[in-house]
Amino acid sequence: MSDVLTVKEGYAGRLRLNRPKALNSLNRQMVRDMARALIEWRDDPDVRIILIDHAEGRGFCAGGDVVDIANSVEGTDAAARAFFFDEYRLNHLEYTYAKPGVAFMDGITMGGGVGIACPCRYRVATERTILAMPETTIGIFPDVGGGRYLSRLRGRLAQFLALTGARLDGAECLKLRLATHYIRSDRLDAAKERIVAQPFRVQAILDELSEDEIPAARIAGNLTKIDRYFASDRLEEIIDALDAGAVEGDEWAAKEAITIRAKSPMACKVSLKLLQESPYQLHFVDEMRMEYGIMVRLIHHPDFREGVRALLIDKDNKPGWNPTNPASIGDRDVDAFFEPLPIEEQWRPFDF
Protein backbone atom coordinates (compact mmCIF):
# COMPACT_ATOMS: atom_id res chain seq x y z
CA MET A 1 0.00 0.00 0.00
CA SER A 2 1.15 3.54 -0.72
CA ASP A 3 2.90 5.53 2.01
CA VAL A 4 0.40 8.33 1.39
CA LEU A 5 -3.23 7.90 0.37
CA THR A 6 -4.53 10.55 -2.02
CA VAL A 7 -8.27 10.25 -2.51
CA LYS A 8 -11.30 12.37 -3.27
CA GLU A 9 -14.12 12.03 -0.77
CA GLY A 10 -17.25 14.11 -0.97
CA TYR A 11 -16.16 17.65 -1.70
CA ALA A 12 -12.68 17.11 -0.26
CA GLY A 13 -9.29 16.06 -1.52
CA ARG A 14 -7.69 13.96 1.20
CA LEU A 15 -3.98 13.47 1.83
CA ARG A 16 -3.54 10.70 4.40
CA LEU A 17 -0.02 9.84 5.56
CA ASN A 18 0.25 6.07 5.78
CA ARG A 19 3.67 5.10 7.07
CA PRO A 20 2.89 4.40 10.74
CA LYS A 21 5.98 2.32 11.58
CA ALA A 22 8.11 5.35 10.71
CA LEU A 23 5.75 7.78 12.50
CA ASN A 24 4.67 8.88 9.01
CA SER A 25 8.06 10.47 8.32
CA LEU A 26 8.28 11.77 4.77
CA ASN A 27 10.27 10.22 1.96
CA ARG A 28 10.63 11.73 -1.49
CA GLN A 29 7.91 9.61 -3.07
CA MET A 30 5.39 10.69 -0.43
CA VAL A 31 6.22 14.33 -1.07
CA ARG A 32 5.86 13.89 -4.83
CA ASP A 33 2.58 11.99 -4.48
CA MET A 34 1.09 14.73 -2.32
CA ALA A 35 2.20 17.46 -4.70
CA ARG A 36 0.85 15.58 -7.72
CA ALA A 37 -2.55 15.20 -6.06
CA LEU A 38 -2.72 18.88 -5.12
CA ILE A 39 -1.86 19.90 -8.68
CA GLU A 40 -4.52 17.53 -10.00
CA TRP A 41 -7.16 18.90 -7.62
CA ARG A 42 -6.26 22.54 -8.07
CA ASP A 43 -8.73 23.07 -10.93
CA ASP A 44 -11.14 20.27 -10.04
CA PRO A 45 -14.51 21.89 -9.25
CA ASP A 46 -15.54 18.86 -7.18
CA VAL A 47 -12.70 19.49 -4.70
CA ARG A 48 -13.55 22.43 -2.46
CA ILE A 49 -11.19 21.75 0.44
CA ILE A 50 -8.04 19.77 1.31
CA LEU A 51 -7.80 17.59 4.44
CA ILE A 52 -4.39 16.41 5.66
CA ASP A 53 -4.14 13.76 8.35
CA HIS A 54 -2.65 10.32 9.02
CA ALA A 55 -4.36 7.00 8.45
CA GLU A 56 -3.12 5.29 11.62
CA GLY A 57 -0.45 5.34 14.30
CA ARG A 58 0.50 7.84 17.00
CA GLY A 59 2.24 10.35 14.81
CA PHE A 60 0.75 12.85 12.38
CA CYS A 61 4.24 13.26 10.86
CA ALA A 62 7.63 13.02 12.57
CA GLY A 63 9.36 14.96 9.79
CA GLY A 64 11.58 13.98 6.90
CA ASP A 65 13.28 10.58 6.82
CA VAL A 66 16.63 12.02 7.88
CA VAL A 67 18.40 8.65 8.19
CA ASP A 68 17.76 8.04 4.52
CA ILE A 69 18.80 11.61 3.72
CA ALA A 70 22.03 11.28 5.72
CA ASN A 71 22.88 8.03 3.95
CA SER A 72 22.29 9.77 0.63
CA VAL A 73 24.75 12.51 1.54
CA GLU A 74 27.43 9.94 2.31
CA GLY A 75 27.26 8.50 -1.20
CA THR A 76 26.16 11.38 -3.37
CA ASP A 77 24.34 14.56 -2.48
CA ALA A 78 22.00 14.30 -5.49
CA ALA A 79 19.36 12.25 -3.64
CA ALA A 80 19.43 14.49 -0.56
CA ARG A 81 19.19 17.63 -2.66
CA ALA A 82 16.30 16.12 -4.62
CA PHE A 83 14.38 15.37 -1.43
CA PHE A 84 14.65 18.92 -0.06
CA PHE A 85 14.00 20.44 -3.49
CA ASP A 86 10.75 18.48 -3.81
CA GLU A 87 9.76 18.89 -0.16
CA TYR A 88 10.08 22.67 -0.36
CA ARG A 89 8.07 22.64 -3.60
CA LEU A 90 5.27 20.88 -1.73
CA ASN A 91 5.50 23.41 1.13
CA HIS A 92 5.29 26.31 -1.32
CA LEU A 93 2.44 24.70 -3.26
CA GLU A 94 0.45 24.37 -0.03
CA TYR A 95 1.27 27.90 1.08
CA THR A 96 0.04 29.40 -2.20
CA TYR A 97 -2.85 26.97 -2.79
CA ALA A 98 -6.15 28.68 -3.58
CA LYS A 99 -8.35 26.13 -1.79
CA PRO A 100 -8.40 26.04 2.02
CA GLY A 101 -6.59 23.27 3.82
CA VAL A 102 -7.24 21.61 7.18
CA ALA A 103 -4.36 19.85 8.95
CA PHE A 104 -5.19 17.49 11.81
CA MET A 105 -2.06 17.61 13.97
CA ASP A 106 -3.08 14.66 16.11
CA GLY A 107 0.02 13.14 17.70
CA ILE A 108 3.68 13.78 16.91
CA THR A 109 4.08 16.77 14.57
CA MET A 110 7.72 17.63 14.06
CA GLY A 111 9.99 19.13 11.44
CA GLY A 112 8.56 18.26 8.04
CA GLY A 113 5.23 17.56 9.73
CA VAL A 114 5.10 21.20 10.82
CA GLY A 115 6.03 22.09 7.24
CA ILE A 116 2.93 20.44 5.77
CA ALA A 117 0.59 21.59 8.57
CA CYS A 118 1.44 25.28 8.97
CA PRO A 119 0.52 26.36 5.41
CA CYS A 120 -3.06 25.18 6.05
CA ARG A 121 -5.69 27.77 6.87
CA TYR A 122 -7.03 25.55 9.66
CA ARG A 123 -4.71 23.64 11.99
CA VAL A 124 -6.33 21.35 14.54
CA ALA A 125 -4.51 20.34 17.70
CA THR A 126 -5.67 17.68 20.15
CA GLU A 127 -4.75 16.41 23.60
CA ARG A 128 -2.25 14.11 21.84
CA THR A 129 -0.43 16.81 19.86
CA ILE A 130 3.33 17.07 20.37
CA LEU A 131 4.73 19.78 18.10
CA ALA A 132 8.41 20.67 17.82
CA MET A 133 11.15 21.85 15.50
CA PRO A 134 14.06 19.80 16.92
CA GLU A 135 16.46 20.12 13.99
CA THR A 136 19.40 21.55 15.95
CA THR A 137 19.58 18.18 17.71
CA ILE A 138 20.79 16.62 14.45
CA GLY A 139 22.90 19.48 13.17
CA ILE A 140 20.44 21.29 10.89
CA PHE A 141 17.92 24.13 11.35
CA PRO A 142 14.14 24.67 11.48
CA ASP A 143 13.45 24.52 7.75
CA VAL A 144 10.30 23.84 5.65
CA GLY A 145 9.30 27.44 6.27
CA GLY A 146 10.23 27.29 9.94
CA GLY A 147 12.05 30.59 9.72
CA ARG A 148 8.86 32.27 8.55
CA TYR A 149 6.51 30.61 11.03
CA LEU A 150 8.75 30.92 14.08
CA SER A 151 9.95 34.47 13.45
CA ARG A 152 6.34 35.65 13.49
CA LEU A 153 5.69 34.42 17.02
CA ARG A 154 5.55 36.90 19.92
CA GLY A 155 8.64 37.99 21.80
CA ARG A 156 11.62 35.65 21.72
CA LEU A 157 9.68 32.42 21.34
CA ALA A 158 11.29 31.77 17.96
CA GLN A 159 14.78 31.74 19.42
CA PHE A 160 13.70 29.55 22.33
CA LEU A 161 11.92 26.99 20.16
CA ALA A 162 14.63 26.85 17.50
CA LEU A 163 17.54 26.44 19.91
CA THR A 164 15.95 24.05 22.41
CA GLY A 165 13.62 22.06 20.16
CA ALA A 166 11.04 22.37 22.96
CA ARG A 167 7.93 20.26 22.59
CA LEU A 168 4.56 21.98 22.65
CA ASP A 169 1.31 20.28 23.54
CA GLY A 170 -2.01 21.03 21.88
CA ALA A 171 -3.03 23.74 24.33
CA GLU A 172 0.31 25.49 23.88
CA CYS A 173 -0.04 25.32 20.09
CA LEU A 174 -3.43 27.01 20.36
CA LYS A 175 -2.07 29.66 22.73
CA LEU A 176 0.76 30.50 20.33
CA ARG A 177 -1.60 30.40 17.30
CA LEU A 178 0.32 27.56 15.71
CA ALA A 179 -3.05 25.81 15.90
CA THR A 180 -6.37 27.45 15.08
CA HIS A 181 -8.54 24.94 16.98
CA TYR A 182 -8.30 22.47 19.85
CA ILE A 183 -10.55 19.42 19.44
CA ARG A 184 -10.55 16.15 21.37
CA SER A 185 -9.15 13.29 19.33
CA ASP A 186 -12.37 11.28 19.67
CA ARG A 187 -14.19 14.04 17.78
CA LEU A 188 -11.88 14.16 14.78
CA ASP A 189 -13.71 11.57 12.71
CA ALA A 190 -16.94 13.51 13.13
CA ALA A 191 -15.17 16.72 12.14
CA LYS A 192 -13.74 15.16 8.98
CA GLU A 193 -17.05 13.56 8.01
CA ARG A 194 -18.90 16.85 8.37
CA ILE A 195 -16.26 18.90 6.53
CA VAL A 196 -16.20 16.45 3.62
CA ALA A 197 -19.96 16.86 3.28
CA GLN A 198 -20.14 20.62 3.91
CA PRO A 199 -16.75 22.27 3.24
CA PHE A 200 -18.34 25.72 3.10
CA ARG A 201 -19.06 25.31 6.85
CA VAL A 202 -15.55 24.29 7.84
CA GLN A 203 -15.00 27.20 10.24
CA ALA A 204 -18.36 26.64 11.92
CA ILE A 205 -17.83 22.87 12.15
CA LEU A 206 -14.43 23.24 13.80
CA ASP A 207 -15.80 25.90 16.15
CA GLU A 208 -18.74 23.69 17.12
CA LEU A 209 -16.51 20.70 17.90
CA SER A 210 -13.81 22.67 19.72
CA GLU A 211 -13.39 22.25 23.46
CA ASP A 212 -14.98 24.89 25.67
CA GLU A 213 -12.41 24.35 28.41
CA ILE A 214 -8.86 24.24 27.06
CA PRO A 215 -6.09 22.96 29.36
CA ALA A 216 -3.71 25.63 30.63
CA ALA A 217 -0.86 26.43 28.23
CA ARG A 218 2.19 25.74 30.37
CA ILE A 219 4.49 27.84 28.23
CA ALA A 220 2.50 30.97 29.10
CA GLY A 221 4.11 30.95 32.54
CA ASN A 222 7.59 31.07 31.01
CA LEU A 223 7.14 33.83 28.42
CA THR A 224 8.79 36.48 30.59
CA LYS A 225 11.79 34.22 31.19
CA ILE A 226 12.03 33.36 27.51
CA ASP A 227 12.06 37.03 26.54
CA ARG A 228 14.72 37.74 29.16
CA TYR A 229 17.12 34.87 28.63
CA PHE A 230 16.79 34.62 24.85
CA ALA A 231 16.96 38.37 24.20
CA SER A 232 20.24 38.20 22.29
CA ASP A 233 20.81 37.00 18.74
CA ARG A 234 24.20 35.62 19.77
CA LEU A 235 24.35 32.05 21.05
CA GLU A 236 27.11 32.71 23.58
CA GLU A 237 25.14 35.56 25.15
CA ILE A 238 22.00 33.43 25.44
CA ILE A 239 23.95 30.65 27.16
CA ASP A 240 25.63 33.20 29.46
CA ALA A 241 22.23 34.64 30.39
CA LEU A 242 20.87 31.18 31.20
CA ASP A 243 23.98 30.36 33.23
CA ALA A 244 23.56 33.59 35.19
CA GLY A 245 19.95 32.68 35.86
CA ALA A 246 21.03 29.26 37.05
CA VAL A 247 23.49 30.83 39.49
CA GLU A 248 20.61 32.90 40.85
CA GLY A 249 18.71 29.68 41.50
CA ASP A 250 16.48 29.52 38.43
CA GLU A 251 16.14 25.79 37.75
CA TRP A 252 14.34 26.42 34.46
CA ALA A 253 17.30 28.44 33.17
CA ALA A 254 19.73 25.75 34.29
CA LYS A 255 17.75 23.07 32.46
CA GLU A 256 17.54 25.07 29.23
CA ALA A 257 21.27 25.82 29.32
CA ILE A 258 21.97 22.09 29.49
CA THR A 259 19.52 21.49 26.65
CA ILE A 260 21.17 24.02 24.33
CA ARG A 261 24.68 22.77 25.10
CA ALA A 262 23.60 19.36 23.77
CA LYS A 263 22.75 20.85 20.36
CA SER A 264 25.03 21.49 17.41
CA PRO A 265 26.67 24.91 17.99
CA MET A 266 26.92 25.51 14.24
CA ALA A 267 23.26 24.61 13.68
CA CYS A 268 22.22 26.86 16.57
CA LYS A 269 24.14 29.82 15.17
CA VAL A 270 22.72 29.25 11.69
CA SER A 271 19.22 29.05 13.20
CA LEU A 272 19.62 32.36 15.02
CA LYS A 273 20.72 34.08 11.81
CA LEU A 274 17.81 32.49 9.94
CA LEU A 275 15.40 34.06 12.41
CA GLN A 276 17.00 37.45 11.75
CA GLU A 277 16.82 37.07 7.99
CA SER A 278 13.40 35.44 7.54
CA PRO A 279 11.26 38.51 8.35
CA TYR A 280 12.92 40.29 5.43
CA GLN A 281 11.98 37.61 2.90
CA LEU A 282 9.00 39.29 1.29
CA HIS A 283 7.37 36.17 -0.13
CA PHE A 284 7.32 32.52 0.83
CA VAL A 285 9.18 31.69 -2.38
CA ASP A 286 12.06 33.84 -1.12
CA GLU A 287 12.04 32.01 2.21
CA MET A 288 12.16 28.64 0.49
CA ARG A 289 14.97 29.68 -1.82
CA MET A 290 17.01 30.90 1.15
CA GLU A 291 16.33 27.81 3.25
CA TYR A 292 17.25 25.47 0.41
CA GLY A 293 20.60 27.18 -0.04
CA ILE A 294 21.32 26.87 3.68
CA MET A 295 20.26 23.22 3.79
CA VAL A 296 22.32 22.18 0.76
CA ARG A 297 25.41 23.47 2.55
CA LEU A 298 24.53 22.37 6.07
CA ILE A 299 23.90 18.71 5.20
CA HIS A 300 27.56 18.53 4.16
CA HIS A 301 28.74 19.89 7.49
CA PRO A 302 29.96 17.00 9.70
CA ASP A 303 27.43 17.82 12.42
CA PHE A 304 24.51 16.58 10.30
CA ARG A 305 25.73 13.01 9.90
CA GLU A 306 27.03 13.00 13.46
CA GLY A 307 23.69 14.18 14.83
CA VAL A 308 21.76 11.56 12.87
CA ARG A 309 24.21 8.88 14.01
CA ALA A 310 23.98 9.82 17.68
CA LEU A 311 20.21 10.32 17.81
CA LEU A 312 18.76 7.92 15.27
CA ILE A 313 21.30 5.26 14.26
CA ASP A 314 23.55 4.34 17.20
CA LYS A 315 21.19 6.15 19.59
CA ASP A 316 23.97 6.82 22.11
CA ASN A 317 22.88 10.48 22.37
CA LYS A 318 26.54 11.48 22.50
CA PRO A 319 27.19 13.54 19.36
CA GLY A 320 30.71 14.78 18.78
CA TRP A 321 30.05 18.25 17.41
CA ASN A 322 32.68 20.00 15.33
CA PRO A 323 33.40 22.56 16.61
CA THR A 324 32.18 22.12 20.17
CA ASN A 325 32.77 25.68 21.31
CA PRO A 326 30.33 28.28 19.94
CA ALA A 327 32.92 31.02 20.43
CA SER A 328 35.13 29.44 17.78
CA ILE A 329 32.42 29.97 15.13
CA GLY A 330 32.74 33.42 13.62
CA ASP A 331 30.14 35.50 11.84
CA ARG A 332 31.78 34.78 8.49
CA ASP A 333 31.48 31.04 9.12
CA VAL A 334 27.74 31.45 9.62
CA ASP A 335 27.26 33.95 6.79
CA ALA A 336 28.76 31.47 4.32
CA PHE A 337 25.67 29.25 4.66
CA PHE A 338 23.47 32.14 3.50
CA GLU A 339 25.34 32.92 0.29
CA PRO A 340 23.07 32.39 -2.74
CA LEU A 341 23.67 29.20 -4.68
CA PRO A 342 24.73 29.43 -8.32
CA ILE A 343 21.67 30.25 -10.47
CA GLU A 344 21.49 26.77 -11.98
CA GLU A 345 21.45 25.15 -8.52
CA GLN A 346 18.90 27.40 -6.83
CA TRP A 347 15.55 26.14 -5.64
CA ARG A 348 12.48 27.10 -7.67
CA PRO A 349 8.76 26.46 -7.25
CA PHE A 350 6.51 24.61 -9.66
CA ASP A 351 6.05 26.40 -12.97
CA PHE A 352 2.37 26.53 -13.87
PEBEL-V890380 format. One record per pair of residues at least 4 apart in sequence whose C-alpha atoms are under 7 Angstrom apart, sorted by the first residue. I is the first residue (numbers start at 1). J is the second residue. If there is no record, write none. Layout:
I_J ; I_J
This chain:
3_17 ; 3_18 ; 3_19 ; 3_30 ; 4_15 ; 4_16 ; 4_17 ; 4_18 ; 4_30 ; 5_15 ; 5_16 ; 5_17 ; 5_18 ; 6_14 ; 6_15 ; 6_16 ; 6_37 ; 7_13 ; 7_14 ; 7_15 ; 8_12 ; 8_13 ; 8_14 ; 9_13 ; 9_14 ; 9_196 ; 10_196 ; 10_197 ; 11_46 ; 11_47 ; 11_48 ; 11_49 ; 11_196 ; 11_197 ; 11_199 ; 12_47 ; 12_48 ; 12_49 ; 12_50 ; 12_51 ; 12_196 ; 13_47 ; 13_49 ; 13_50 ; 13_51 ; 14_50 ; 14_51 ; 14_52 ; 15_34 ; 15_51 ; 15_52 ; 15_53 ; 16_52 ; 16_53 ; 16_54 ; 16_55 ; 17_24 ; 17_53 ; 17_54 ; 17_55 ; 18_24 ; 18_54 ; 18_55 ; 18_56 ; 19_23 ; 19_24 ; 20_24 ; 20_56 ; 20_57 ; 23_57 ; 23_58 ; 23_59 ; 23_61 ; 23_62 ; 24_59 ; 24_60 ; 24_61 ; 24_62 ; 25_61 ; 25_62 ; 25_63 ; 25_64 ; 25_65 ; 26_30 ; 26_31 ; 26_63 ; 26_64 ; 26_65 ; 27_31 ; 27_64 ; 27_65 ; 28_32 ; 28_83 ; 29_33 ; 30_34 ; 31_35 ; 31_86 ; 31_87 ; 31_90 ; 32_36 ; 32_86 ; 33_37 ; 34_38 ; 35_39 ; 35_90 ; 36_40 ; 37_41 ; 38_42 ; 41_47 ; 48_99 ; 48_199 ; 49_99 ; 49_100 ; 49_101 ; 49_199 ; 50_100 ; 50_101 ; 50_102 ; 51_101 ; 51_102 ; 51_103 ; 52_102 ; 52_103 ; 52_104 ; 53_60 ; 53_103 ; 53_104 ; 54_60 ; 58_107 ; 58_108 ; 59_106 ; 59_107 ; 59_108 ; 59_109 ; 60_105 ; 60_106 ; 60_107 ; 60_108 ; 60_109 ; 61_108 ; 61_109 ; 61_110 ; 61_113 ; 62_108 ; 62_109 ; 62_110 ; 62_111 ; 62_112 ; 62_113 ; 63_110 ; 63_111 ; 63_112 ; 63_113 ; 64_112 ; 65_69 ; 66_70 ; 67_71 ; 67_308 ; 68_72 ; 69_73 ; 69_80 ; 70_74 ; 70_305 ; 71_75 ; 72_76 ; 72_77 ; 72_79 ; 72_80 ; 73_77 ; 73_80 ; 77_81 ; 78_82 ; 79_83 ; 80_84 ; 81_85 ; 81_296 ; 82_86 ; 83_87 ; 84_88 ; 85_89 ; 85_347 ; 86_90 ; 87_91 ; 88_92 ; 88_144 ; 88_288 ; 89_93 ; 89_349 ; 89_350 ; 90_94 ; 91_95 ; 91_115 ; 91_116 ; 91_144 ; 92_96 ; 92_284 ; 92_285 ; 92_349 ; 93_97 ; 94_119 ; 95_119 ; 100_120 ; 100_121 ; 101_120 ; 101_121 ; 101_122 ; 102_120 ; 102_121 ; 102_122 ; 102_123 ; 103_117 ; 103_120 ; 103_122 ; 103_123 ; 103_124 ; 104_123 ; 104_124 ; 104_125 ; 105_109 ; 105_123 ; 105_124 ; 105_125 ; 105_129 ; 106_125 ; 106_126 ; 106_128 ; 106_129 ; 106_185 ; 107_128 ; 107_129 ; 107_130 ; 108_129 ; 108_130 ; 108_131 ; 109_113 ; 109_114 ; 109_129 ; 109_130 ; 109_131 ; 109_132 ; 110_114 ; 110_131 ; 110_132 ; 110_133 ; 111_115 ; 111_132 ; 111_133 ; 111_134 ; 111_142 ; 112_116 ; 112_144 ; 113_117 ; 114_118 ; 115_144 ; 115_145 ; 117_123 ; 122_180 ; 123_179 ; 123_180 ; 123_181 ; 124_179 ; 124_180 ; 124_181 ; 124_182 ; 124_183 ; 125_129 ; 125_170 ; 125_179 ; 125_181 ; 125_182 ; 125_183 ; 126_170 ; 126_182 ; 126_183 ; 126_184 ; 126_185 ; 127_170 ; 127_184 ; 127_185 ; 128_170 ; 129_169 ; 129_170 ; 130_167 ; 130_168 ; 130_169 ; 130_170 ; 131_167 ; 131_168 ; 131_169 ; 132_165 ; 132_166 ; 132_167 ; 132_168 ; 133_142 ; 133_161 ; 133_162 ; 133_165 ; 134_165 ; 135_139 ; 135_140 ; 135_141 ; 135_142 ; 136_140 ; 136_141 ; 136_163 ; 136_263 ; 136_264 ; 136_267 ; 136_268 ; 137_263 ; 137_264 ; 137_307 ; 138_304 ; 138_307 ; 138_308 ; 139_264 ; 139_267 ; 139_303 ; 139_304 ; 139_307 ; 140_267 ; 140_298 ; 140_304 ; 141_267 ; 141_271 ; 142_146 ; 142_147 ; 142_162 ; 142_271 ; 143_147 ; 143_291 ; 145_149 ; 145_287 ; 145_288 ; 146_150 ; 147_151 ; 147_274 ; 147_275 ; 147_278 ; 148_152 ; 148_278 ; 148_279 ; 150_158 ; 151_158 ; 151_275 ; 151_278 ; 151_279 ; 153_157 ; 153_158 ; 155_227 ; 156_160 ; 156_226 ; 156_227 ; 156_230 ; 156_231 ; 157_161 ; 157_226 ; 158_162 ; 159_163 ; 159_230 ; 159_272 ; 160_164 ; 160_226 ; 160_230 ; 161_165 ; 161_166 ; 162_271 ; 163_260 ; 163_268 ; 164_259 ; 164_260 ; 168_172 ; 168_173 ; 169_173 ; 170_174 ; 170_182 ; 171_175 ; 171_214 ; 171_215 ; 171_216 ; 171_217 ; 172_176 ; 172_217 ; 172_218 ; 172_219 ; 173_177 ; 173_178 ; 173_179 ; 174_178 ; 174_179 ; 174_180 ; 174_181 ; 174_182 ; 175_217 ; 181_206 ; 181_210 ; 182_210 ; 182_211 ; 183_187 ; 183_209 ; 183_210 ; 183_211 ; 187_191 ; 188_192 ; 189_193 ; 190_194 ; 191_195 ; 191_205 ; 191_206 ; 192_196 ; 193_197 ; 194_198 ; 195_199 ; 195_202 ; 201_205 ; 202_206 ; 203_207 ; 204_208 ; 205_209 ; 206_210 ; 219_223 ; 222_226 ; 223_227 ; 224_228 ; 225_229 ; 226_230 ; 227_231 ; 229_238 ; 229_241 ; 229_242 ; 230_238 ; 232_237 ; 232_238 ; 233_272 ; 234_238 ; 235_239 ; 235_269 ; 236_240 ; 236_326 ; 236_327 ; 237_241 ; 238_242 ; 239_243 ; 239_257 ; 240_244 ; 241_245 ; 242_246 ; 242_253 ; 242_254 ; 242_257 ; 243_247 ; 243_253 ; 243_254 ; 243_257 ; 244_248 ; 245_249 ; 245_250 ; 245_253 ; 246_250 ; 246_251 ; 246_253 ; 246_254 ; 250_254 ; 251_255 ; 252_256 ; 253_257 ; 254_258 ; 255_259 ; 256_260 ; 257_261 ; 258_262 ; 264_268 ; 264_303 ; 264_321 ; 265_269 ; 265_324 ; 265_325 ; 265_326 ; 266_270 ; 267_271 ; 268_272 ; 269_273 ; 269_334 ; 270_274 ; 270_334 ; 271_275 ; 272_276 ; 273_277 ; 274_278 ; 278_287 ; 281_286 ; 281_287 ; 282_286 ; 283_287 ; 284_288 ; 285_289 ; 286_290 ; 287_291 ; 288_292 ; 289_293 ; 289_346 ; 289_347 ; 289_348 ; 290_294 ; 290_338 ; 291_295 ; 292_296 ; 292_347 ; 293_297 ; 293_338 ; 293_340 ; 293_341 ; 294_298 ; 294_337 ; 294_338 ; 295_299 ; 297_301 ; 297_337 ; 299_304 ; 302_306 ; 302_322 ; 303_307 ; 303_321 ; 303_322 ; 304_308 ; 305_309 ; 306_310 ; 306_319 ; 306_320 ; 307_311 ; 307_319 ; 308_312 ; 308_313 ; 309_313 ; 309_314 ; 309_315 ; 310_314 ; 310_315 ; 310_316 ; 310_317 ; 310_318 ; 310_319 ; 311_315 ; 311_316 ; 311_317 ; 329_333 ; 330_334 ; 331_335 ; 332_336 ; 335_339 ; 341_345 ; 341_346 ; 342_346
